[in-house]
Amino acid sequence: MDEADRRARETEAQMTDDERFGLLVSVMGTNTAIATRDERIPEGTPMSAGYVPGVPRLGVPPLLMSDASLGVTNPGYREGDTATALPAAIALGASFNPALARAAGRMIGREARSRGFNVMLAGGINLARDPRNGRNFEYLSEDPLLSAVLAAESIAGIQGEGVISTIKHYSLNVNETNRHWLDAIVDPDAHRESDLLAFEIAIERAQPGSVMTGYNKVNGEYAGGNRLLLEDVLKGAWGYPGWVMSDWGATPTWEFALAGQDQESGAQIDVSMWGEEPFTAPLRAALADGRLPRERLSEMVRRILRSIYAVGIDAWDGAAEVDMAAHAQIALDAARQGIVLLENDGVLPLARDTSATIAVIGGYAQAGVPVGTGSSAVTPPGGYAAVIPIGGPGIMGAWRNLFLLPSSPVEELRRLLPGAQIDFDPGLTPADAALAARRADVAIVFGVRVEGEGFDNADLSLPWGQDAVIAAVADANPRTIVVLETGNPVAMPWRDRVAAIVEAWYPGQAGGRAIAEVLAGAVNPSGRLPVTFPADLAQTPRPELPGLGTPTGTPTTIRYDEGAEVGYRWFAARGEAPLYAFGHGLGYTTFAYEDLDVRGGDTLTATFTVTNTGERGGADVPQLYLTEPRRRLLGFERVELEPGESRRVTLTAEPRLLARFADGGWIVDGGEHRVAVGASAEALVLSAAVELDRRAL
Ligand code: BGC
């Protein structure tokens, strides 16, 4: 037993039952939707997503919880409070840069702490299984290793500042359609090899204080009431010592306490969804008549206390210094490293001394850059450039807006290309856009999409007729550059007619600047796709998404029959070529890979040389894949190289990526395995065979 466990035991033993029950429910602060302050929140407490009273006489601090992964959010909770707004998590995924994830986490931790928040609802790690999932922008990638490595760094960054981080949403909360009534069906062993493996590795590496469950059911049981996932896997097989909190409004019954959930979150939403707060009166009644064992109550409390002590939120000695200029730099670095150059026939980069006429078309590029909607949206310093209400059915409809962050791509382009004549056209119709494109030397057309929590996208198209606008611009001007600001892959019916395509995701508060820098060549693009771009939905595991379009509240079952073969693994297994492969991304220089040396035995280690063979410095992300018996990303490293410079890179495989999960354990099959080094899951350059020993992990 470690020190945190010992202290948790000691404190819990001294608590009254009222104090114990107090720790088991979080209530939401007042905001634009909740007008009355819950009496459990003392006056003067900063309002946010969750408040849990402490036990002052025993030195247990109250828990003040806020979202999270993209910066400290403020959905109407605190007047005038703004914070550094990072790019979407999928853009962080595209950086393939663990050090950047660590810096982003530290930044979030410091800004949280300076506001008094000691629990960040961060660590979104659900795998991108479906390109329609409205929340993929909040998650890192489709790959368990990449997601786990980056999530762990971000969580460790937050917790290193003395702030607890969650990891979420456990598990398979990978579509938003009817999320409270969605039953996600998956083969349990394949689950261990995919989404659960991402959680397992990230939890091992970063020890997040809390795990937040998903809204959905997994194989028939709600995630929060899923004994197999919580008791058997998380707390049993993995020995997780922290606490399990529900998502907001995801506790329909006190009985979830018997299946492993330790805390109910967002109690007001439970009242509106299910008619009561299950972890207050019903849980007390269950203790009173013996349905809830007293030992289980104590354990729930001890788990919360243990994380408080392990992360040290009881020992704060004042707020950390917050250097907003340094944080703005992190947001800028993240935007720069997350942008992916998908296609370039040589039109990019634009010459810095150009005197060309440039038509910038559409996407509100004169105003700013979009963010994903929902609980993760951060209000940046200075506020939003614009908030355009979108609306929609269900609980999240009222929260669905197109938020624009005030870093205008048009203004930033004007700053970087002072000799150019830059005209903005809103791209209202294809005909208007074509007129603007025709009178310019170069056309830069923006495609934006509103995506967010509570909604899946119906298909892969851009909204508001933007695909037709882009096609018309491409027809009018052969030097057309498309900049996408989306949270997911989109179809590109105009792809063969344009000169360059840039995927900028939701690039955060410095997004306009980073986009301009990439277009003007001030920054050499280095982002790599953290998700596969399919040519169309027919190539994906679920051409039809069950439940899409049914009224909120309709019970929905989605079968994730692709199992562990998510994303690029699915494409490799089926022998299909995607539109753009996982790991793909171009730059303004070129890289070569040579001299692959692979060692087998207990695990697998590959060493190879990367050389910058181009004319300018830049970053590359060579990737190591297992190719036989099946495709798995085994390792990656982001390397910065000057022209002509070489580096030997060594990558060692996490053994579970070489293994199968079967009969309750991991097994590496003995014999020959094949690996390859490449620039994407499809562009494999070097390959080798290696013998592995058979072993159980
Ligand atoms: C989201 C969580 C979030 C919580 C608190 C929920 O709607 O699913 O990710 O942490 O709200 O804001």
Residues whose N, C-alpha, C, O or C-beta is under 5 A from the ligand:
A	BS01	BGC	A49 D67 L121 D247 W248 S375
